Amino acid sequence: MSTPLSQSAPVVHLDLRTAELAGEDPAVLRAAVSARLATQGLVQPHDQRFLVVDTPAGLDEHRTRFEQIMGYRTPGRVRVLCLLVGGLPARSDEDLPAERRLVRPATLRAPEAGLLWAGDLQAGHGAADQAGPADPQALAVLVDVLAMPELFDETLELLGSLPDGVAAPALRVLEHGLSPEVRGQAWSEALLRFAGSHTSGPTVLTGATLPTTLAGLVAGSTTGTPGRPVDGGETSRVRHEVVDALSDAEAELVTLGSPAGLVNGAGRRELESALDRARSALDRYGSLIGKVLRSDGGTVGAQSAAESATRLARLGVAVDPATTTGEQIGESLRSLALGLLRDGLSLRSVEQQLSLLAEQVQPLSNAPRIAELDRLREAAPPDRPLPPDPPGSGVLALTGLAGALGGFWTWPALPAALTVPVLLVLGMLRAVTRLPGGPGRASDAGRFGVAALLGAAVAAATAGAAGLPVWAGALGLPAGLGLGGWLLLRTWHDHAQRWGLERGVTPLQDGLNSLDELLARALREFWAVEERRYCADAALSVVGVLRASVTAAEEEATRDLGADPPEAMAESDDDWLGRTADDEPGNDASTPYGRDDHHQGDEPAEPDEPDEYDWTSVPSGGGSERREEARTADPVRPAGPLPGTAAAGPRWLERGEAKGGPDLVPTLAGDLTDATLTALEPYWGAVERGHAGDAAQERIAERVRELLAVARDHLRRNDVLPAPPFAAPHRARSGPAGLLGIDIRRAADAAGPDQDGQGLLQLNSAEQLDLLSRNPDAVALIRFAPEAAQDGSGGHRTSPGRPEVRDVRTAAGRYAGQLRLTALRAGVVETVRQRHVSLPEEEEQW
């Protein structure tokens, strides 16, 4: 078995019956091959597959052209499958079929070449049927079938095993494709899905969804702490004064809430002194923060990073240096955008994400923070009295219990029962006067007194009724005094703590925290200003491209799929966006095969080939005629009627219209995403270099429009099963069942039920059948079907008395069926050597 060719090598269709290729000029052949390869995005594949259409008589007339094709320069192998249409020419003046011969040039020999003779493409075998001229529609379908790389290779290999490497084909083919209505509707839906809706996206980007570089920029601008006061600096020193003063105030509050504080006001003066020191230090701290905010004139980034760092250092604050470069930002933006698009997000969703990113990293003006600082400094601790804090029911119950414990007196010592209530009232009045504006009120003293008095009255009545002795009251009085004193001191401590905290310590601590938070936000805005502005500008430039792409997609969705797309515009000479250093004229590294500009002898310079095919343009030098040639000679598109048309076909062809499968619209949307990724590819270099201006955006937007037109034309001409030329190779593509909605078993049955191939239609007339071999060993059968129709059968089977059977699974799922190859009778094929004639030197190069 011969070494297989790379599946990436396309099958180039050449028709030697046309006036263009019928001559012997090698430059014409080279230009034709380049044009056909260019439509598939290739300049020179490693291997070459040529499917050549000619007539039997043309084999002798075009010997030189065949030699040029077989000798076509390529790094790998050249294999040629020649499809001959029409009857065999008669030798001399005799018209008997037995004297008809197929004259084959010696260069067209196996295993690198093989011949298929289709004498009657209509497969008419009845008595009234005559071998008519080559039917263009039948020929187009046959060329499409043979142009599938898998079937091309298998056919050539089997021809090499047959006598003379020549055979006559017989076949039945099932062709399936989308109806025009389904295809047009799916195209519009895919475009709208690709563009996306106007629904709002997320309002916050998190580091988990961003590349590391962008996550750092976002975190530094929202939650990070890239700046801080310098230890020993003025800002840090003043802040420590505030903290120390507040700590002293909290310590004095403990003293004030003690019994000494209730009796003689211990700690009151020290507390007020500490609060005054805290207010003064806090005011100076706010002044320093104001200087930080105004260090750039109120606008972050108005000065260079070095000047800004120097000014901040004088104020005792420092900002971490940025470690991100423009190249890293551009690469991270590319990674983010490509990742979102490859994840299936629409253009509008990606646009919203990038807009949100730009908003989060964009440096902001300090004016709002300066106004916030002014509001903070104007706010003073409240001087109004605290809301009252009356004793609760539990406290009053304990107060009554204290009065009862001290009230078990009988006459004549009954007035002693008032001891606990009177002491509680006096103590509460003392606490209220010690804390002006505090939570205690004079009425609270009355509540305590009433509760204690009620308890004492109940106890006295009980003692009198029980006839307790006088000294019994002396036993309960200490307990009542102890419980009452505890209640009084507890209430005093709570009121003192609340008074000191709410009227002094807490407002000052809140002010300090607010200033700290304001300083942290200010320093975050000073961090990586240039890098964040660069990131925001770059993200917004990509947003502009995506918005233009959305507009292009929505405009494309309104067009009729059957209309001719606008011609692609050729790349201008000053298109710096799509060129690299290797693309400059005169750079030998960019020329294929190391072409040397110094030609030897009289050999003319060969026409330049494009170094990299641009899907939106064709090689320069041909004008509109060249573009038309590239379009009409597209080997990717079917040569016959467009898929889904109702044009009548040959008898061996069965056409069916599919209604579309569940993967149709998502796959088309994925193709559009790949087109956008292809268009954006040269743009990322401009982003990294900081050249992503309006001109670059307009170029990329135009490139997207052109690629959408290419995708549209590809779908219109090739249907949905073959991937467009710019499709990402790693993206899995659904098969006929998912895209077309057809029954896979039907495609498999088209290749499987006729094990002997007896039901196939021979592409020869009745009289031509006499020229075919009757030897059963000179017959081979190929069953082909899409990969999705895999039925588990082997790829190569032989049975006694039956032809050799090969199973071929094709990547393109448009056709399924069987192809039988029958060798010609011995003596029908005559091989002739090349005539020895002098050829121009340039022809001998082939």
Secondary structure as GFF3:
##gff-version 3
##sequence-region A 1 846
A	DSSP	beta_strand	11	15	.	.	.	ID=ss1
A	DSSP	alpha_helix	26	38	.	.	.	ID=ss2
A	DSSP	beta_strand	48	54	.	.	.	ID=ss3
A	DSSP	alpha_helix	56	61	.	.	.	ID=ss4
A	DSSP	alpha_helix	63	70	.	.	.	ID=ss5
A	DSSP	beta_strand	78	85	.	.	.	ID=ss6
A	DSSP	three_ten_helix	97	99	.	.	.	ID=ss7
A	DSSP	beta_strand	102	105	.	.	.	ID=ss8
A	DSSP	beta_strand	113	118	.	.	.	ID=ss9
A	DSSP	alpha_helix	136	146	.	.	.	ID=ss10
A	DSSP	alpha_helix	149	161	.	.	.	ID=ss11
A	DSSP	three_ten_helix	163	165	.	.	.	ID=ss12
A	DSSP	beta_strand	166	178	.	.	.	ID=ss13
A	DSSP	alpha_helix	180	195	.	.	.	ID=ss14
A	DSSP	three_ten_helix	207	209	.	.	.	ID=ss15
A	DSSP	alpha_helix	212	222	.	.	.	ID=ss16
A	DSSP	beta_strand	227	229	.	.	.	ID=ss17
A	DSSP	alpha_helix	234	256	.	.	.	ID=ss18
A	DSSP	alpha_helix	259	264	.	.	.	ID=ss19
A	DSSP	alpha_helix	268	293	.	.	.	ID=ss20
A	DSSP	alpha_helix	305	314	.	.	.	ID=ss21
A	DSSP	beta_strand	317	319	.	.	.	ID=ss22
A	DSSP	alpha_helix	326	342	.	.	.	ID=ss23
A	DSSP	alpha_helix	347	361	.	.	.	ID=ss24
A	DSSP	alpha_helix	367	378	.	.	.	ID=ss25
A	DSSP	alpha_helix	393	405	.	.	.	ID=ss26
A	DSSP	three_ten_helix	414	418	.	.	.	ID=ss27
A	DSSP	alpha_helix	419	434	.	.	.	ID=ss28
A	DSSP	alpha_helix	442	466	.	.	.	ID=ss29
A	DSSP	alpha_helix	472	500	.	.	.	ID=ss30
A	DSSP	pi_helix	501	505	.	.	.	ID=ss31
A	DSSP	alpha_helix	506	526	.	.	.	ID=ss32
A	DSSP	alpha_helix	529	557	.	.	.	ID=ss33
A	DSSP	three_ten_helix	576	578	.	.	.	ID=ss34
A	DSSP	three_ten_helix	581	583	.	.	.	ID=ss35
A	DSSP	three_ten_helix	588	590	.	.	.	ID=ss36
A	DSSP	three_ten_helix	592	594	.	.	.	ID=ss37
A	DSSP	alpha_helix	623	632	.	.	.	ID=ss38
A	DSSP	beta_strand	653	658	.	.	.	ID=ss39
A	DSSP	alpha_helix	664	689	.	.	.	ID=ss40
A	DSSP	alpha_helix	694	718	.	.	.	ID=ss41
A	DSSP	alpha_helix	736	740	.	.	.	ID=ss42
A	DSSP	alpha_helix	744	751	.	.	.	ID=ss43
A	DSSP	beta_strand	761	762	.	.	.	ID=ss44
A	DSSP	three_ten_helix	767	771	.	.	.	ID=ss45
A	DSSP	three_ten_helix	776	778	.	.	.	ID=ss46
A	DSSP	beta_strand	779	786	.	.	.	ID=ss47
A	DSSP	three_ten_helix	787	789	.	.	.	ID=ss48
A	DSSP	beta_strand	796	797	.	.	.	ID=ss49
A	DSSP	beta_strand	804	810	.	.	.	ID=ss50
A	DSSP	beta_strand	815	823	.	.	.	ID=ss51
A	DSSP	beta_strand	829	832	.	.	.	ID=ss52
A	DSSP	alpha_helix	841	844	.	.	.	ID=ss53
###
